[in-house]
Amino acid sequence: MPSSRLLQQIHKASARFLAPLTPEETFESIVEESIKLVGAKYGSILLEEDGQLNRIYSSDPVLYSSVPLKRGYAFQSFETKKAFAVGSRGLWRAHPELKDLGTRSVIFVPLIYADQSIGVLTLHLSKERKVADKKIKVLSLFATVASSAIRKTQLYNEAWEAIKDRDLHKNVENILEKIYQASLGFLVSTNLKDLYKNIVDESIKLVGAKHGSVFLYDGKELNRVYASDPMFYKVIPRQGGFVYSSFEGGKPSMIYQNELKEAQSAHPALKKLAAGSIIFIPLSFHGTRVGILTVQSAKNMQFSPRERDVLALFGGFATLALRNAQLLAESTDAVQARDLFISMASHELRTPLTAVNGYVQLLARKLDSTLHPQESKWAQELKWETSRLKRLINDLLAVDLIKKGELPYKFEPTDIADAVSRAIAEFKFSYPDHGIILRNLLKERNPQVLGDANKLAQVFTNILTNAGKFTPKNKQIKVILSSHRSNYLINIKDQGRGISQKDLTRIFEGFYKGEKNYEEGMGLGLFISKDIIKRHKGTISVESEIGKGTTLTIVLPKYKNGS
């Protein structure tokens, strides 16, 4: 029977269990006190779950890689409910990793509660000698108290879970609030790299993890696009491994010690990033697999199913943010490619077109319409098409300069009525069969704005050209000049087919022509016009109704000497 001094030691060691402890604190206390009792070097606790003994705490991370064998010493102690010690000869053969750890003998002590084995306490000694029976008896007695402490902690946790289930609604609200707060960071992510980091950082905060990674699927394989530690980039996921299994299965999953050993065997770099467990969260969008989020705990911590579920919910927000960012990046790349093409094409086409235009005009003057009526007609049509092509290229150049902020302006006092008249004259030349009426309601003799006369004429020409395209020849186009307080108003009303409400909100966008619009042009006229009017500190607006025509209204500030 143990001496009174040893009983006092056991009593003193057990006193720590009287305070309310978390499971992690309880396991740590048991191992620390048992190490002191017998002068061991290391210790660990294995608990039974579904017929397996899982090492849930160890004083040294290396022991997590030592998986108990089904017919090994740990299971033997668990099943027989007996404590015993084993020397190095038997240990090293089954567990060679213990040799490097310096273990010379191990004491196996069953943890028993209510006459049922719940686990095993192991103590590693660094000296090769027979362990005294007294030490084994002391540990067995201490293990009885320790088993009660473990069961007390488990019951406390179960009770706490029951309380949390009772308050499930409140808990869900708290979880959703945390996820919502975590997701707010996605709004400030300016690019994909920032977003990857944000997703990992927030998932780590949500469950108190240590590391995390984001993998994206490129149609063939999963690629790690971000990791919280550079060491992870050395770990390439295997086909058939845990990452691919979770991704292909489409369900969140977790792995613990036994599976971790398998993962570390396949990826030695993982040993340096010791973990207690890993959560895998598949990322999918409308049934399409996008990638996977992995979150790794600290070495002495294990995730709970609740934490897995929290991350699964968070993964939905993360996937949506990822998909939006990807689409934005693709759109940005497409726009940049388009703008580069426009810039290059418009400049490269301008020079040969100038030469072609010169020869066409020369040919049109040389051909006598009376002697060569058919050839003369062809030359005139060619001249018209060349002029149209020149206008299109000029529009492309204007868009390129607008985007660069380099469209040149020459601001000076400009007669607004004269600019409108110039546009009407050009319209009559291009659309001789269309009727157009100008109503000048201005009382000023010289109605001036501070502007670029050529740019303003271009705006009015663009709008009249659109009106001519969509107005039947037997219908008239009205242009009304008027003033209101400190502004001039130019209203251009056609009697065309009108614009749908859906298209109305987008007609000032570049390259937008609307649905079922097969007319010539590239949809740049109104985009350029709006930018020009904006530079003149004015506004341009549109009203339209299907079957009743369209009215565009331009408002420009009056010019006053000295202003």
C-alpha positions in Angstrom: 0.0 0.0 0.0 1.4 3.5 -0.8 3.0 5.4 2.0 1.3 8.4 3.6 3.8 10.7 1.9 2.8 9.3 -1.5 -0.9 9.6 -0.6 -0.3 13.2 0.3 1.4 13.7 -3.1 -1.6 12.1 -4.8 -4.0 14.3 -2.8 -2.0 17.4 -3.6 -1.9 16.5 -7.3 -5.6 15.8 -7.4 -6.4 19.2 -5.7 -6.0 20.9 -9.0 -9.1 19.1 -10.3 -11.3 20.8 -7.7 -11.2 24.1 -9.7 -13.4 24.4 -12.8 -11.2 23.4 -15.7 -11.7 23.2 -19.4 -11.0 19.8 -21.1 -7.7 21.0 -22.3 -6.7 22.3 -18.8 -7.8 19.0 -17.2 -5.7 16.9 -19.6 -2.7 19.1 -19.1 -3.0 19.0 -15.3 -3.3 15.1 -15.3 -0.2 14.7 -17.4 1.8 17.3 -15.5 1.0 15.9 -12.1 1.5 12.3 -13.2 4.9 13.2 -14.6 5.9 14.7 -11.2 4.6 11.6 -9.3 6.9 9.1 -11.0 9.6 11.4 -12.4 8.7 10.8 -16.0 9.9 12.8 -19.0 6.7 12.9 -21.1 3.1 11.9 -20.8 -0.1 11.7 -22.9 -3.8 10.8 -22.6 -5.7 8.6 -25.0 -9.5 8.4 -25.0 -11.7 5.8 -26.5 -14.1 6.9 -29.3 -15.9 4.5 -31.7 -13.5 1.6 -30.8 -10.4 3.7 -31.4 -7.9 5.2 -28.9 -7.2 8.8 -29.9 -4.4 10.7 -28.4 -6.2 13.9 -27.3 -3.3 15.4 -25.3 0.5 15.0 -25.2 3.3 17.0 -23.5 5.4 16.6 -26.6 4.1 17.0 -30.2 6.2 14.0 -31.4 3.9 11.6 -29.5 0.9 12.6 -31.8 2.7 10.7 -34.6 2.7 7.6 -32.5 -0.6 5.8 -33.3 -1.6 3.0 -30.9 -1.8 -0.4 -32.6 -5.0 -2.4 -32.2 -3.2 -5.2 -30.5 -0.6 -3.0 -28.9 0.2 -2.1 -25.3 -2.2 0.8 -25.0 -5.2 -1.3 -26.1 -4.0 -4.2 -23.9 -4.1 -1.9 -20.8 -7.5 -0.4 -21.9 -9.1 -3.8 -22.4 -7.6 -5.6 -19.4 -8.0 -2.6 -17.1 -4.5 -3.2 -15.8 -1.5 -0.9 -15.4 2.0 -2.2 -16.5 5.3 -0.9 -17.7 7.2 -1.9 -20.9 10.9 -1.6 -21.6 12.6 -0.2 -24.7 13.1 -3.6 -26.5 9.3 -4.1 -26.9 8.6 -0.4 -27.5 11.1 0.4 -30.2 10.1 -2.6 -32.3 6.4 -1.4 -32.5 7.2 2.4 -32.3 10.6 3.3 -33.6 9.8 7.0 -33.3 10.1 6.7 -29.5 13.8 5.8 -29.8 14.5 9.3 -31.2 12.4 10.8 -28.4 14.6 9.2 -25.8 12.0 6.9 -24.3 13.4 3.9 -22.5 10.3 2.6 -20.8 6.5 3.5 -20.8 4.0 3.0 -18.0 0.4 2.3 -19.3 -2.4 3.1 -16.9 -6.0 2.5 -17.7 -8.5 5.3 -17.0 -11.6 3.8 -15.5 -14.9 5.4 -14.6 -17.9 3.5 -13.2 -16.0 0.2 -13.9 -15.8 1.1 -17.6 -12.5 1.9 -19.4 -12.6 5.3 -20.9 -8.9 5.6 -22.0 -5.3 5.2 -21.1 -2.7 7.4 -19.4 0.9 6.9 -20.7 4.1 8.0 -18.9 7.5 8.0 -20.8 10.6 7.5 -18.7 14.1 8.2 -20.0 15.9 5.5 -18.0 16.1 1.8 -19.0 15.3 0.0 -15.8 12.4 -2.0 -14.3 9.7 0.3 -13.1 8.9 -0.2 -9.4 5.5 -1.7 -8.6 5.0 1.2 -6.2 5.1 3.7 -9.0 2.5 1.8 -11.0 0.2 1.5 -7.9 0.6 5.3 -7.2 -0.3 6.1 -10.9 -3.2 3.7 -10.8 -4.6 5.4 -7.7 -4.0 8.8 -9.2 -5.7 7.6 -12.5 -8.9 6.9 -10.5 -9.1 10.5 -9.5 -8.0 11.6 -13.0 -10.7 9.5 -14.6 -13.3 11.2 -12.4 -11.9 14.6 -13.4 -12.1 13.7 -17.1 -15.7 12.4 -16.8 -16.6 15.5 -14.7 -15.3 17.7 -17.5 -17.1 15.6 -20.2 -20.4 15.8 -18.3 -19.9 19.5 -17.8 -19.3 19.9 -21.6 -22.4 17.8 -22.3 -24.4 19.9 -20.0 -23.1 23.0 -21.5 -23.9 21.7 -25.0 -27.4 21.0 -23.8 -27.7 24.6 -22.5 -26.5 25.9 -25.8 -29.0 23.7 -27.6 -31.7 25.1 -25.4 -30.5 28.6 -26.4 -30.0 27.5 -30.0 -31.8 30.5 -31.5 -29.6 32.9 -29.6 -26.5 31.0 -30.5 -27.3 30.9 -34.2 -27.9 34.6 -34.1 -24.4 35.1 -32.5 -22.8 32.8 -35.0 -24.5 34.6 -37.9 -23.4 37.9 -36.5 -19.8 36.7 -36.3 -20.0 35.4 -39.9 -21.5 38.6 -41.0 -18.8 40.7 -39.4 -16.2 38.4 -40.9 -17.7 38.7 -44.3 -17.6 42.5 -44.2 -14.0 42.3 -44.9 -14.8 41.0 -48.4 -16.2 44.4 -49.3 -12.9 46.1 -49.0 -10.8 43.5 -50.8 -9.5 45.3 -53.9 -8.1 42.3 -55.7 -8.1 38.5 -55.6 -4.9 38.2 -53.6 -6.3 40.5 -50.9 -9.5 38.5 -50.9 -7.7 35.1 -50.4 -5.9 36.5 -47.4 -9.1 38.0 -46.0 -10.9 34.7 -46.2 -8.1 32.8 -44.4 -7.6 35.5 -41.8 -11.3 35.6 -40.9 -11.8 31.9 -40.9 -8.8 31.6 -38.5 -10.5 34.2 -36.2 -13.9 32.5 -36.3 -12.7 29.1 -34.9 -9.4 30.1 -33.1 -7.3 28.3 -35.7 -3.6 28.6 -36.4 -3.3 28.3 -40.2 -5.4 28.3 -43.3 -5.2 27.9 -47.1 -7.4 28.5 -50.1 -7.3 26.2 -53.1 -8.9 26.9 -56.4 -9.9 24.4 -59.1 -8.7 25.2 -62.7 -10.7 22.4 -64.3 -8.0 19.9 -63.9 -6.4 20.2 -60.5 -6.6 22.1 -57.2 -4.0 24.8 -56.8 -3.1 26.5 -53.5 -3.5 30.2 -54.2 -2.9 31.4 -50.7 -1.5 30.1 -47.4 -1.0 31.7 -44.0 2.4 30.1 -43.8 4.8 29.8 -46.8 5.7 26.2 -45.7 2.3 25.1 -46.9 3.2 25.9 -50.6 5.6 22.9 -50.4 2.6 20.6 -49.7 1.0 19.6 -53.1 -2.5 17.9 -52.6 -2.6 14.3 -53.8 -5.4 12.9 -56.0 -7.3 10.7 -53.6 -6.0 12.6 -50.6 -8.0 14.4 -47.9 -8.2 17.7 -49.9 -9.5 16.1 -53.1 -11.8 13.7 -51.2 -13.6 16.6 -49.5 -13.6 18.7 -52.7 -15.1 15.9 -54.8 -17.5 14.8 -52.1 -18.7 18.4 -51.7 -19.1 18.0 -47.9 -17.2 19.6 -45.0 -15.0 17.2 -43.2 -12.4 17.0 -40.4 -9.4 14.8 -39.7 -7.7 14.1 -36.4 -4.6 12.3 -35.1 -4.8 9.0 -37.1 -5.6 10.7 -40.3 -3.0 13.5 -39.6 -0.3 10.9 -39.3 -1.3 9.6 -42.8 -1.2 13.2 -44.1 2.2 13.9 -42.5 3.6 10.6 -44.0 2.5 11.8 -47.5 3.6 15.4 -46.9 6.7 15.5 -44.5 6.5 19.4 -44.5 3.3 19.1 -42.4 5.3 17.7 -39.5 6.8 21.1 -39.0 3.3 22.6 -38.9 2.0 20.4 -36.1 -1.8 20.4 -35.8 -4.4 18.7 -33.6 -7.0 18.6 -36.4 -7.8 20.1 -39.9 -11.2 21.2 -41.3 -11.9 21.0 -45.1 -14.6 23.3 -46.5 -15.6 22.8 -50.1 -16.3 26.0 -52.0 -19.0 25.7 -54.7 -21.2 28.2 -56.6 -24.6 27.2 -58.0 -23.5 23.6 -58.0 -20.2 24.3 -59.7 -17.1 23.4 -57.7 -14.8 26.4 -57.2 -12.2 25.2 -54.7 -11.7 24.4 -51.0 -10.8 26.2 -47.8 -8.6 24.3 -45.3 -8.2 25.5 -41.7 -5.6 23.9 -39.3 -5.7 24.0 -35.5 -2.8 24.4 -33.1 -1.0 21.2 -32.1 -2.8 20.8 -28.8 -6.3 21.7 -30.0 -9.0 19.9 -31.8 -11.9 21.4 -33.7 -15.5 20.5 -32.8 -18.4 19.7 -35.2 -19.9 23.1 -34.3 -16.8 24.9 -35.5 -16.8 22.8 -38.7 -20.5 23.9 -39.3 -19.6 27.6 -38.6 -16.9 27.4 -41.2 -19.2 25.7 -43.7 -21.6 28.5 -43.4 -18.8 31.1 -43.7 -17.6 29.2 -46.8 -20.8 30.1 -48.6 -20.1 33.8 -48.1 -16.5 33.3 -49.1 -17.5 31.5 -52.3 -19.8 34.2 -53.4 -17.1 36.8 -52.7 -14.6 34.7 -54.7 -16.9 34.3 -57.7 -17.7 38.0 -57.8 -14.0 38.9 -57.6 -13.2 36.4 -60.4 -15.9 37.9 -62.6 -14.8 41.4 -61.9 -11.2 40.4 -62.7 -12.3 38.7 -66.0 -14.4 41.8 -66.9 -11.5 44.1 -66.1 -9.1 42.1 -68.3 -11.6 42.0 -71.1 -12.2 45.8 -71.0 -8.4 46.4 -70.9 -7.9 44.1 -73.9 -10.7 45.9 -75.7 -9.4 49.3 -74.9 -5.9 48.3 -76.1 -7.3 47.0 -79.3 -9.3 50.1 -79.9 -6.3 52.3 -79.2 -4.0 50.4 -81.6 -6.6 49.8 -84.3 -7.8 53.4 -84.5 -4.3 54.8 -84.8 -3.2 52.1 -87.3 -6.3 52.5 -89.5 -6.2 56.3 -89.6 -3.1 56.6 -91.9 -4.2 54.3 -94.7 -7.7 55.6 -94.5 -6.5 59.2 -95.1 -4.7 58.0 -98.3 -7.8 56.0 -99.4 -10.1 59.0 -98.8 -7.8 61.3 -100.8 -7.8 59.0 -103.8 -11.6 58.5 -103.6 -12.2 62.2 -103.7 -9.9 62.6 -106.6 -11.6 59.8 -108.4 -15.1 61.3 -107.7 -14.0 64.7 -109.2 -12.4 63.1 -112.3 -15.4 61.0 -113.3 -18.0 63.0 -115.3 -21.5 61.9 -114.3 -22.8 62.5 -117.8 -20.1 60.4 -119.5 -19.8 57.8 -116.8 -23.0 57.8 -114.8 -22.6 54.3 -113.3 -18.9 54.8 -112.4 -19.7 58.2 -111.0 -22.4 56.8 -108.8 -20.0 54.1 -107.5 -17.4 56.7 -106.8 -19.9 58.9 -104.8 -21.1 55.8 -102.8 -17.4 55.0 -102.1 -16.8 58.6 -101.0 -19.8 58.4 -98.7 -18.7 55.0 -97.1 -15.1 56.3 -96.7 -16.4 59.4 -94.9 -18.5 57.2 -92.6 -15.6 54.9 -91.9 -13.5 58.0 -91.1 -16.2 59.1 -88.6 -16.2 55.7 -86.9 -12.4 55.8 -86.5 -12.5 59.3 -85.2 -15.1 58.1 -82.6 -12.7 55.3 -81.6 -9.9 57.7 -81.2 -12.2 60.0 -79.1 -13.1 57.1 -76.8 -9.4 56.2 -76.4 -8.6 59.8 -75.5 -11.5 60.2 -73.2 -10.5 57.1 -71.2 -7.0 58.5 -70.9 -8.3 62.0 -70.0 -6.4 63.4 -73.1 -9.3 64.5 -75.4 -8.1 68.1 -76.3 -10.4 71.1 -75.9 -10.2 74.7 -77.0 -12.6 76.6 -74.7 -13.6 80.1 -75.9 -16.8 82.1 -76.2 -18.9 80.2 -78.7 -22.3 81.0 -80.4 -24.5 78.1 -79.4 -27.0 78.8 -82.2 -24.2 78.7 -84.8 -23.0 75.3 -83.4 -26.5 73.9 -83.7 -26.9 75.4 -87.3 -23.6 73.7 -88.4 -24.9 70.4 -87.2 -28.2 70.8 -88.9 -26.5 71.7 -92.2 -24.3 68.5 -92.0 -27.4 66.5 -91.2 -29.3 67.8 -94.3 -26.3 66.8 -96.4 -26.2 63.3 -94.9 -30.0 62.8 -94.8 -31.4 64.9 -97.6 -34.7 63.0 -97.5 -35.5 63.8 -93.9 -37.4 66.8 -92.7 -35.9 68.9 -89.9 -37.3 72.0 -88.2 -35.4 74.5 -86.1 -37.2 76.7 -83.7 -34.9 79.4 -82.2 -36.7 80.9 -79.2 -33.7 82.7 -77.9 -34.0 86.5 -77.6 -30.2 87.2 -77.4 -28.5 88.3 -80.5 -25.3 86.5 -79.7 -26.1 83.5 -77.3 -22.7 82.4 -76.1 -21.4 79.5 -74.0 -17.8 79.0 -73.0 -16.9 75.9 -75.0 -15.2 74.2 -77.9 -17.3 75.0 -81.0 -16.2 71.8 -82.9 -16.9 69.5 -79.9 -20.3 71.0 -79.4 -21.1 70.7 -83.1 -20.0 67.1 -82.9 -22.5 66.5 -80.0 -25.4 67.9 -82.0 -24.4 66.0 -85.1 -24.2 62.7 -83.1 -27.7 63.2 -81.7 -29.2 64.3 -85.1 -27.5 61.3 -86.8 -29.2 59.0 -84.3 -32.5 60.7 -84.9 -32.1 60.3 -88.6 -31.4 56.6 -88.3 -34.6 55.9 -86.4 -37.0 58.4 -87.8 -39.0 57.5 -91.0 -38.5 59.8 -94.0 -42.1 61.1 -93.8 -41.6 62.2 -90.2 -40.0 65.4 -89.0 -37.2 66.0 -86.5 -37.6 69.1 -84.3 -34.8 71.2 -82.8 -35.8 73.8 -80.2 -33.4 76.4 -78.8 -34.5 78.1 -75.6 -33.2 79.5 -72.3 -34.1 79.3 -68.7 -32.4 81.6 -66.2 -28.7 81.1 -66.5 -28.8 78.1 -68.9 -29.4 77.4 -72.6 -31.6 74.4 -73.5 -31.3 72.4 -76.7 -34.2 69.9 -77.3 -33.9 67.5 -80.1 -37.1 65.4 -80.7 -37.5 62.7 -83.2 -40.5 60.6 -84.2 -38.8 57.3 -84.3 -39.7 54.0 -82.7 -38.6 55.0 -79.2 -36.3 53.4 -76.7 -37.4 50.7 -74.2 -37.1 51.4 -70.4 -34.5 48.7 -70.2 -32.2 50.3 -72.8 -32.9 53.8 -71.6 -30.7 53.5 -68.5 -27.7 52.3 -70.6 -27.7 54.4 -73.8 -24.9 56.6 -72.6 -22.6 53.6 -72.1 -19.8 53.0 -74.5 -20.5 50.4 -77.2 -24.1 49.9 -76.1 -26.7 49.8 -78.9 -29.6 48.2 -77.2 -31.5 45.0 -77.9 -32.7 44.4 -81.5 -30.7 47.4 -82.7 -29.1 46.5 -86.0 -28.5 50.0 -87.3 -25.0 51.0 -88.3 -22.5 52.4 -85.8 -20.8 51.2 -82.7 -22.9 52.8 -80.0 -20.3 55.4 -79.2 -22.1 58.7 -80.2 -24.0 59.3 -77.0 -21.1 58.1 -74.8 -18.8 60.7 -76.4 -21.5 63.3 -76.3 -22.1 62.9 -72.6 -18.4 63.3 -71.8 -18.2 66.5 -74.0 -21.2 68.1 -72.3 -19.9 67.1 -68.9 -16.6 68.9 -69.7 -18.7 71.9 -70.6 -20.3 71.8 -67.1 -23.6 70.9 -68.7 -26.1 68.0 -68.6 -27.7 65.7 -71.1 -30.9 63.7 -70.5 -33.3 61.6 -72.5 -37.0 60.8 -72.5 -38.6 58.2 -74.7 -41.6 56.1 -75.2 -42.0 53.1 -77.5 -43.9 54.1 -80.7 -43.8 57.9 -79.8 -40.2 58.9 -80.3 -37.3 60.2 -78.3 -36.4 63.6 -76.9 -32.8 64.5 -75.8 -32.3 67.7 -73.8 -28.9 69.4 -73.4 -28.4 72.1 -70.8 -25.4 74.4 -71.0 -24.5 77.4 -68.8 -24.6 80.8 -70.4 -21.3 82.6 -70.9 -20.9 86.0 -69.2 -17.9 88.2 -69.7 -15.4 87.6 -67.0 -16.9 84.2 -65.9 
